[in-house]
Amino acid sequence: MSQPATSTPDAQMDLRGTPCPINFVRTKLRLQQMEPGQLLEVWLDPGEPIEQVPESLTVAGYTVEDIDDRSEFFVLYVRRPRA
């Protein structure tokens, strides 16, 4: 996951300050509204959010393409799978 995201995100969400599991639920709902293959950029807090959300999304069938550490928060790039 050290490579930058392969394309410009189709949508962005700032979930800093949002507790678990609400941040996962909001991310999953947003991905479900997107077209297959689209990329979502999600801003998450350090600690439990960045530890739990990427793993939960992977288990749910989404592709985590990159996690960028911006020191004060993390940027998660996740793609909705193609049908």
Buried (B, 14 or more C-beta within 10 A) or exposed (E): EEEEBEEEBBEEBEBBEBEBBEBBEBBBEBBEEBEEEBBBBBBBBBEEBBEBBBEBBEEEEBBBBBBBEEEEBBBBBBBBEEE
